[in-house]
């Protein structure tokens, strides 16, 4: 004969399960990236950060608009790896650093991979004579972590290109001709921020294509899966004297080592209220 549990016993068990379930839900609800349903979700580092209404100090406001990005020019496609074919994008307003992140600014970040720079110097990483040089020899994840410490982010590739080319589609940040002071530029070592005074956009963003390359937050495509993309590289054509000219704002290149590069730095960006 089957004995039915007493109603008192069922009620006790129901209350116990209710208390246990509530406790679990509260614990899960207080854990970043986990919802009370128990399903895992990707943590959004910007979830509690309200977009500013104006650009932070040291940044330039980029007014949104629709722009034609990429290029069908044979030379541009040849020197851009991965290719950057023509595409149209519409942007809202955003801010981007006026200059590359300098060594002295990066060293103020308590949570950044500062020790990795010191370890790499003396081997493949250059040792600049001053702290007004762009920080290099860090990978894209390290760069993104620094931007996050400022409540900012790495610019997407399209944001970086839009800041450089604007709605007019200029090839170089200052316009289409090579700027007198911008080239040729030697690339055996890099230079202090602001050295090439004519590498400046109409909105005031400086040093996009005449100093170091810059990490961006963009996909490298299936051909270079798991590789990181950087912009602002020089033209691969070398002069008879061994010097190189600034690259166009269309170029993009990949790095698959994830260890950083001696001539790649970065700048940060911030989205604005719509």
N, C-alpha and C positions, 0 to 999 in steps of 0.2 A: 504494500500500500504506500502511495506517495503522500508524504506529509507536506502540506502547504505551509510555508513560512508565515509566522505571525505578522500582522500589519505593523506591529510595533517594531519588529526586526527590519522590515522593508523600509520603514520610515527612517530608522537610524542609518541604514546603509545609504539611502538616498541623500540624507543630509551630509553624511561623510563624503560621498562622491561630489556633492555640490561644493563643499568647502575645499576639497582637493582641487576640483576643476577651477574654482575661482582663484586659488593660490597660483596655479600654473599659469592661468591667463594673465594675472597681474605681473608675474615674473617675466613672461614672454613680452608683455606689453612694455616693460621698462627696458628691454634689451634693444639697442640700436639695430635696425635692419630686420627685426622680427616683429610680426604682427600677432595679435591675440588669436587669430585663427590657427596659428602654428605653422603657417607657410612662410618659408624663407623669402626675403625680398632684398634686392640690392640697396645698400645704404646710399642715400643721397647726401653728400657732404655739404650741399648748399640748401638743404631743406629748411633750415632755420635762419638763413641769411637773406634779409630783404634787400632787393636790388636798390642801390643808391639812386638819388635823383640827380646827382651831379658827379663829375669825375673826381676821384681821389687825387691828392697831390702827386705830381709827377706823371700824370696821365693826360692824354689828349682825347677829346670827345670826337668820335667819328659819327657824323650824321648819316642815318640810314638811307637806303635807296635801293634801286634795282641796278645791277651791274652785269656786264658780260665778262666772265672770267675765263681763264685758260686761253689757249691759242691753237690755231691750225697751222701756224708758221712752221715750216719744216725744221728750221734750226731750233726753234723752241721745243718742238716735240722730240727732236734728237737728243738734246741736252737735258731734258727733264726726265728723271727716272724716279718714280713711275711717271708716265705721260700725264699731262694736264690738258685734256681736250676742252674745247669750248663748252661752257655751260652758263646758265643764267641763274642768279640768286638775288633774292630780296632780303635786305637786312633791316633790323631795327637799330636804334642808336646804341652804341657801346663805347667803352673807353679802352685805350691801349696805352701801354707805357711809352713815354716820349723817347726813351733810350733803352738799350739793352740793360738787363740787370747787371749791376757792377759787382765786383768782388766784395767791396766793403759793405754793400747792402745784403748780399747773400750771407755774409758772415754774422749778421745780426739775427739770423733765424736759428733759434735754439733747437728745433726739431729736424733740421736739414742735415744732409750727409756731408758735413764739412770735412770729416776725417778722410773721406775717400779722395778729396782733392789733394790733401797733403801726401797721401800715399802715392799718388800717381805722378807728382812732380819729380822731375829728374829722370823720368823714363821717357814716355811718349807725350807727357803733358808739359806744356811750356810754363816757365816760372816768370810771370810778368814783373816788371820793376816797380809797379805801383798798383794801388787798389782802385784806380779809376778805369781799369781795364774790364771788359766784360768777363763774367765768370764763365768758365768752360770746363771741360772734363767731367761733366755730370751727365747722367742719362736723362731721358725724358721724364721718367717717374720722379727723379729727384727735383727736376724743374717744376713739375706739377705740384709737388709737395710744398715747395717754396711759395708758389702762387697761392695755394690754399691757405698758407699761414697768413696771407694778406687779405683773406676773403676774396680772392681772385681766382683766375684759372688761366691755363694756356689758351691762347687764341686758336680757334679752328684754322685750318689751312685757308678756307675761303675768307674768314675774317682778316687774317694776316694779308692776304692778297688784296682785299677790298681797301684796307687801310693804306696799302702801298699804291694802288692803281686808281682808286676812286671810281666814280661813275663814268669818267671820261675814257677809261680803259688804257691809260698811258702805260708804256712798257717799263719805264723806270720810275721810281718814286717822284722824281723832280720833273718828269716829262719824257719825251721820246729820245732826244739826242743825249749822247754821253756828256755828263757834266764835266766842265773843265777841271775842277778840283777833285772829282770823284774817280778819275782813272787816268793812267793805269794805277792799280794798287798792288803792292807786293803782298804775297800770302804766306811767306815763310814764317812770319810772326804776325800777330795781330796788334792792333794799335789802341790807344786810349779812346774812350767814348767821346764822340764829337770831333774826332780828328778831321774827317772829311765833311767840311762844312756845307757843301752843296748837296749832300745826300739827305735831303729833307723834303717831305711832302708839303703840299699847300696848307695842310692842317697843322703841320709842325712835328710830325713823327720823324725821327732822325735815325740814320745809320742802319737802314733796312737791308742794303745790298753791298756795302763797302767795308764791312768789318767781319764779324763772324756770322756763320749761319745761325738759324734760330729754330728751336723745337716748336712744333705745332701739334695740336690735337686733331689728327685726321687719319683716316684709313689709308694704308699703303696698297690696298687692292689685293686680289687673290694671287697675283703673280709674286708679290712680296709679302705674303701673309706673315704676321707676327713681327714685321719690321716697323721701325719708327721713322716718321717723316720730318724733315727739316727744310726750311725755306731760307732765302737770302744768300744763296751760294753765288760764287763768282762765275763769270763766263769761263768755260773750260778752254777757250782759245788762248794760247800763250803767245806773247809778242816775241820778237827776235831776241830781245834783251832778257827774256825769261819772266817778264811781268805779266800780270793778268788784269783784265778789266772787270768792272762790276757785272754781275749777272743780272738778267732781267727779273722783274717781280713775278714772272710766270714760272720760273724754274722751281722744281721741288726734287729732293733727293731722299734716299732711304739709308738707314743704318740698321743693321741686323745683329749687332754685337751686344746692344743694351748696356754697354759699359761707359758710354759717353765718348765724346770726340774732342780732340785738342783745339778745333776751330769751330765749335758749335756751342752757342750760348742760348739765350731765350729772353723773352719779355712776357709780361702778363697782361691779361685783359679782364674787363668787368662788364657785365650786361647792365643796361639801364632800364628804368621803368618805361613801359610802352607809352 
